[in-house]
Amino acid sequence: MKPDVMIFNILIKSYGRAGMYQKMESVLDFMRNRFYSPTVMSYNIIIETLGKAGLIKNMEQFFLQMKREGMKPTSFTYCSLVSAYSRAELLENVDSIMRQVGNSDVVLDTPFFNCIINTYGQAGDIERMVALFLEMQVRKCKPDHITYSTMIQAYNSQGIIEAANDLKTKMITSCESNQLISAKL
């Protein structure tokens, strides 16, 4: 059986789950030595794994390497970076990522907005959280139950109960509308 990039990505992910971060890099080197090119997915796996492990510098090195190799980060890549910076309480890095995203042609999706809204909500930056929620709607990204739940939790943690209750009502209304549309289909 001849290996392919998918098999190598599975190996990278498995080593990452086992905390064997050097082995992840070894698989990448092995791929190159065998004339296989790592993909965006290969790098996304490594970036997400290192970010979750709190290995921020290593994560950043792989992100830069990915870009040097001419690969375009995806919304998943940026979300992994944002999540890692959030866990490490490095909000200034989140701001930097937001500038990069703004200067790119990456199509932002609901999971990305949920990630960034969660980051600012947990940090207590309600103003920025609301601005992102509004930007989400301008970009035609439909808020989902995760978006609403995240914002409700942030409002409640800041003692902004009225806004939390208003959002609960919007969420219920939105869910009921979606159910009616589904029922008609």
FILODREN-237458 format. One line per field, with one value per residue: x, y, z of N, C-alpha, C in turn; residue in three letters; residue number from 0. Coordinates in steps of 0.02 Angstrom, whole numbers, plus 50000, padded with zeros to 5 digits. Layout:
FILODREN-237458
n.px <- [X,...] $
n.py <- [Y,...] $
n.pz <- [Z,...] $
ca.px <- [X,...] $
ca.py <- [Y,...] $
ca.pz <- [Z,...] $
c.px <- [X,...] $
c.py <- [Y,...] $
c.pz <- [Z,...] $
rest <- [ALA,...] $
nr <- [NUM,...] $
END
This chain:
FILODREN-237458
n.px <- [50042,50029,50072,49974,49938,49831,49846,49966,49924,49835,49926,50000,49900,49871,49993,49996,49884,49933,50026,50151,50241,50361,50366,50263,50320,50423,50352,50309,50433,50471,50373,50409,50535,50499,50440,50310,50193,50157,49992,49868,49782,49867,49950,49852,49811,49926,49945,49825,49839,49960,49923,49817,49892,49958,50078,50130,50232,50290,50176,50156,50272,50248,50137,50192,50282,50194,50135,50250,50273,50181,50049,49879,49804,49656,49486,49475,49609,49637,49544,49593,49713,49663,49590,49694,49771,49677,49658,49784,49779,49818,49768,49809,49872,49764,49699,49792,49779,49649,49670,49750,49658,49565,49638,49646,49584,49504,49360,49248,49163,49020,49068,49197,49165,49095,49199,49283,49194,49168,49295,49314,49201,49226,49334,49273,49252,49131,49086,49167,49131,48995,49009,49072,48970,48876,48951,48959,48829,48822,48910,48836,48834,48751,48695,48705,48642,48752,48818,48723,48710,48840,48853,48749,48795,48910,48853,48778,48882,48938,48842,48740,48596,48473,48507,48549,48429,48354,48424,48404,48268,48274,48347,48260,48154,48219,48253,48125,48079,48166,48125,47995,48021,48091,47991,47902,47973] $
n.py <- [49941,50107,50258,50409,50586,50601,50493,50529,50646,50592,50522,50631,50696,50595,50579,50706,50704,50614,50688,50692,50793,50819,50710,50740,50841,50766,50681,50774,50811,50686,50670,50770,50725,50615,50667,50715,50841,50942,50990,51122,51071,50985,51077,51147,51050,51035,51167,51186,51083,51114,51239,51207,51139,51240,51282,51407,51481,51382,51350,51471,51473,51368,51418,51530,51462,51391,51496,51545,51442,51467,51437,51471,51531,51468,51500,51411,51395,51523,51528,51428,51489,51603,51542,51481,51593,51657,51564,51575,51701,51809,51933,52040,51978,51920,52030,52063,51953,51976,52090,52035,51946,52037,52094,51995,51874,51781,51687,51720,51625,51564,51480,51537,51670,51639,51590,51704,51795,51729,51736,51876,51897,51816,51886,51996,52104,52177,52273,52256,52125,52139,52222,52132,52039,52115,52140,52012,51989,52085,52028,51926,51808,51690,51699,51568,51446,51434,51555,51643,51586,51601,51741,51774,51714,51793,51921,51895,51864,51988,52055,52112,52095,52126,52140,52010,51940,51996,51945,51810,51803,51838,51729,51622,51659,51656,51520,51464,51516,51453,51321,51325,51353,51237,51142,51176,51139] $
n.pz <- [50000,49955,50034,50058,50059,50146,50235,50295,50359,50451,50530,50581,50656,50748,50817,50872,50959,51049,51110,51057,50992,50922,50839,50751,50675,50621,50535,50442,50386,50335,50239,50147,50109,50037,49930,49946,49964,50102,50150,50164,50258,50328,50393,50465,50557,50634,50682,50755,50851,50920,50968,51056,51148,51206,51156,51098,51029,50946,50872,50805,50727,50637,50574,50508,50426,50347,50275,50211,50123,50031,50053,50082,50226,50304,50361,50465,50504,50553,50656,50741,50781,50847,50952,51022,51061,51140,51246,51300,51346,51265,51200,51121,51016,50956,50904,50806,50721,50678,50601,50500,50443,50396,50294,50202,50082,50137,50162,50281,50402,50496,50607,50625,50663,50780,50858,50874,50931,51049,51107,51132,51210,51324,51370,51418,51338,51285,51195,51080,51051,51017,50904,50817,50804,50735,50619,50572,50528,50426,50337,50293,50367,50455,50618,50740,50860,50943,50930,50987,51118,51167,51170,51258,51375,51396,51414,51531,51621,51635,51698,51623,51608,51545,51408,51386,51404,51298,51190,51210,51178,51042,50997,51021,50939,50815,50807,50805,50683,50595,50613,50564,50429,50394,50414,50313,50202] $
ca.px <- [50000,50067,50041,49955,49939,49781,49876,50015,49885,49810,49984,50014,49848,49879,50050,49976,49840,49974,50074,50216,50245,50420,50349,50222,50367,50458,50309,50312,50498,50468,50332,50449,50589,50468,50409,50240,50189,50107,49935,49840,49755,49924,49970,49797,49813,49983,49931,49773,49866,50008,49886,49782,49942,49987,50145,50114,50289,50293,50117,50170,50323,50217,50093,50235,50308,50138,50129,50310,50266,50131,49982,49834,49767,49583,49452,49492,49676,49632,49507,49640,49758,49624,49575,49756,49788,49626,49675,49847,49764,49858,49719,49841,49884,49698,49690,49836,49747,49591,49696,49770,49597,49536,49679,49650,49522,49474,49288,49233,49102,48990,49113,49250,49136,49081,49263,49307,49145,49181,49358,49302,49151,49260,49379,49232,49251,49063,49081,49197,49090,48935,49032,49083,48904,48848,48990,48939,48767,48838,48943,48786,48844,48692,48709,48673,48630,48816,48828,48678,48728,48904,48840,48707,48839,48952,48811,48762,48942,48952,48784,48698,48541,48422,48532,48548,48359,48335,48456,48368,48207,48294,48368,48200,48118,48258,48245,48056,48076,48202,48084,47939,48047,48106,47927,47872,48012] $
ca.py <- [50000,50169,50310,50471,50642,50589,50448,50569,50691,50550,50511,50694,50706,50544,50599,50766,50683,50579,50735,50679,50849,50811,50660,50774,50874,50713,50658,50826,50803,50624,50684,50809,50681,50566,50708,50731,50910,50953,51030,51168,51030,50962,51132,51162,51000,51052,51231,51175,51040,51152,51292,51177,51119,51300,51292,51464,51497,51329,51359,51529,51454,51328,51464,51568,51414,51378,51554,51547,51391,51490,51412,51522,51510,51465,51524,51363,51412,51583,51511,51392,51539,51644,51501,51473,51657,51669,51522,51601,51770,51854,51967,52083,51935,51911,52091,52055,51904,52009,52134,51991,51921,52093,52107,51935,51858,51724,51691,51708,51586,51567,51454,51586,51724,51612,51585,51770,51823,51695,51763,51942,51890,51791,51939,52050,52160,52172,52319,52223,52067,52162,52245,52072,52011,52156,52127,51945,51996,52122,51980,51874,51748,51683,51677,51505,51441,51444,51628,51672,51561,51633,51811,51775,51700,51852,51973,51876,51869,52059,52083,52147,52046,52146,52122,51937,51920,52015,51898,51746,51809,51834,51660,51581,51679,51631,51447,51449,51531,51399,51260,51335,51346,51166,51106,51189,51104] $
ca.pz <- [50000,49949,50075,50026,50105,50198,50284,50333,50402,50506,50574,50615,50706,50800,50859,50910,51014,51098,51139,51026,50946,50879,50788,50701,50631,50585,50481,50391,50354,50297,50179,50099,50084,49992,49877,49960,49989,50154,50127,50214,50312,50368,50437,50511,50610,50677,50715,50806,50904,50959,51003,51112,51198,51234,51128,51055,50985,50896,50829,50762,50678,50584,50536,50462,50377,50301,50230,50169,50071,49983,50069,50109,50286,50298,50422,50518,50527,50595,50717,50784,50810,50894,51011,51061,51092,51191,51304,51329,51365,51222,51158,51071,50958,50923,50865,50748,50677,50648,50548,50445,50411,50360,50234,50161,50045,50171,50172,50351,50412,50563,50659,50639,50703,50847,50892,50891,50977,51113,51135,51161,51263,51384,51395,51445,51290,51257,51138,51022,51038,50981,50839,50776,50791,50681,50559,50550,50491,50365,50292,50276,50407,50497,50687,50759,50932,50977,50931,51038,51184,51186,51187,51319,51431,51406,51444,51600,51663,51645,51732,51575,51606,51496,51342,51383,51394,51230,51145,51218,51140,50972,50983,51019,50878,50759,50806,50783,50611,50559,50617,50517,50361,50385,50411,50247,50150] $
c.px <- [50044,50033,50022,49952,49888,49809,49926,49979,49857,49866,50000,49964,49855,49937,50033,49932,49879,50025,50145,50229,50305,50405,50305,50269,50407,50417,50310,50378,50499,50428,50374,50504,50563,50428,50333,50239,50137,50052,49915,49813,49811,49944,49914,49797,49868,49970,49879,49801,49914,49974,49850,49830,49975,50057,50140,50170,50295,50236,50130,50222,50293,50169,50135,50264,50255,50132,50189,50307,50210,50061,49942,49799,49691,49551,49467,49561,49672,49595,49551,49688,49723,49610,49637,49775,49739,49643,49737,49840,49809,49812,49750,49858,49819,49684,49732,49806,49687,49614,49717,49709,49566,49573,49684,49584,49488,49399,49274,49165,49078,49036,49170,49222,49120,49145,49286,49259,49155,49244,49346,49249,49182,49306,49340,49229,49185,49056,49108,49156,49028,48954,49043,49018,48871,48885,48972,48876,48778,48869,48899,48801,48786,48713,48673,48665,48695,48831,48787,48698,48792,48892,48798,48750,48884,48913,48796,48823,48960,48893,48738,48639,48490,48444,48532,48478,48334,48363,48424,48304,48222,48312,48307,48161,48153,48250,48176,48048,48109,48161,48025,47962,48061,48042,47894,47909,47994] $
c.py <- [50062,50224,50371,50525,50632,50544,50486,50616,50653,50536,50574,50706,50657,50560,50660,50748,50648,50624,50726,50731,50845,50762,50692,50807,50823,50687,50709,50821,50740,50633,50719,50766,50630,50602,50715,50802,50913,50999,51080,51128,51004,51016,51150,51113,51018,51116,51222,51136,51078,51208,51265,51156,51180,51315,51346,51479,51446,51336,51416,51513,51414,51370,51504,51522,51399,51434,51560,51498,51408,51465,51467,51495,51512,51495,51476,51377,51471,51569,51473,51440,51580,51605,51493,51537,51673,51629,51548,51674,51820,51890,52013,52043,51922,51971,52088,52007,51936,52056,52092,51966,51976,52109,52047,51924,51796,51736,51672,51673,51592,51538,51503,51643,51700,51610,51654,51805,51793,51724,51831,51941,51867,51844,51998,52111,52156,52215,52286,52162,52086,52187,52186,52038,52049,52145,52059,51950,52035,52076,51921,51806,51744,51660,51611,51503,51451,51518,51659,51650,51594,51705,51818,51763,51760,51909,51957,51883,51941,52094,52123,52102,52063,52127,52046,51911,51937,51965,51828,51746,51804,51763,51615,51595,51651,51556,51427,51461,51476,51335,51265,51325,51272,51126,51115,51153,51032] $
c.pz <- [50000,49991,50032,50080,50162,50253,50327,50381,50462,50556,50614,50671,50764,50847,50901,50970,51069,51131,51112,50971,50899,50823,50733,50650,50590,50526,50424,50351,50310,50233,50126,50068,50033,49936,49884,49988,50044,50126,50181,50273,50357,50418,50486,50570,50660,50716,50770,50865,50949,50998,51064,51168,51231,51209,51074,51006,50929,50846,50780,50709,50620,50542,50486,50408,50324,50250,50184,50112,50022,49995,50101,50171,50272,50361,50480,50547,50575,50660,50766,50819,50863,50958,51054,51097,51149,51254,51339,51352,51329,51173,51106,51008,50919,50879,50801,50697,50642,50592,50487,50406,50369,50295,50187,50123,50075,50180,50244,50357,50484,50617,50675,50682,50773,50889,50917,50940,51046,51147,51168,51216,51328,51414,51424,51399,51251,51194,51074,51001,50997,50911,50791,50758,50733,50615,50529,50506,50425,50313,50274,50309,50456,50567,50702,50835,50972,50983,50987,51109,51211,51209,51250,51380,51447,51438,51517,51646,51678,51681,51687,51559,51552,51425,51333,51370,51324,51179,51150,51177,51065,50952,50976,50955,50816,50751,50782,50709,50571,50559,50569,50445,50347,50377,50342,50192,50151] $
rest <- [MET,LYS,PRO,ASP,VAL,MET,ILE,PHE,ASN,ILE,LEU,ILE,LYS,SER,TYR,GLY,ARG,ALA,GLY,MET,TYR,GLN,LYS,MET,GLU,SER,VAL,LEU,ASP,PHE,MET,ARG,ASN,ARG,PHE,TYR,SER,PRO,THR,VAL,MET,SER,TYR,ASN,ILE,ILE,ILE,GLU,THR,LEU,GLY,LYS,ALA,GLY,LEU,ILE,LYS,ASN,MET,GLU,GLN,PHE,PHE,LEU,GLN,MET,LYS,ARG,GLU,GLY,MET,LYS,PRO,THR,SER,PHE,THR,TYR,CYS,SER,LEU,VAL,SER,ALA,TYR,SER,ARG,ALA,GLU,LEU,LEU,GLU,ASN,VAL,ASP,SER,ILE,MET,ARG,GLN,VAL,GLY,ASN,SER,ASP,VAL,VAL,LEU,ASP,THR,PRO,PHE,PHE,ASN,CYS,ILE,ILE,ASN,THR,TYR,GLY,GLN,ALA,GLY,ASP,ILE,GLU,ARG,MET,VAL,ALA,LEU,PHE,LEU,GLU,MET,GLN,VAL,ARG,LYS,CYS,LYS,PRO,ASP,HIS,ILE,THR,TYR,SER,THR,MET,ILE,GLN,ALA,TYR,ASN,SER,GLN,GLY,ILE,ILE,GLU,ALA,ALA,ASN,ASP,LEU,LYS,THR,LYS,MET,ILE,THR,SER,CYS,GLU,SER,ASN,GLN,LEU,ILE,SER,ALA,LYS,LEU] $
nr <- [0,1,2,3,4,5,6,7,8,9,10,11,12,13,14,15,16,17,18,19,20,21,22,23,24,25,26,27,28,29,30,31,32,33,34,35,36,37,38,39,40,41,42,43,44,45,46,47,48,49,50,51,52,53,54,55,56,57,58,59,60,61,62,63,64,65,66,67,68,69,70,71,72,73,74,75,76,77,78,79,80,81,82,83,84,85,86,87,88,89,90,91,92,93,94,95,96,97,98,99,100,101,102,103,104,105,106,107,108,109,110,111,112,113,114,115,116,117,118,119,120,121,122,123,124,125,126,127,128,129,130,131,132,133,134,135,136,137,138,139,140,141,142,143,144,145,146,147,148,149,150,151,152,153,154,155,156,157,158,159,160,161,162,163,164,165,166,167,168,169,170,171,172,173,174,175,176,177,178,179,180,181,182,183,184] $
END
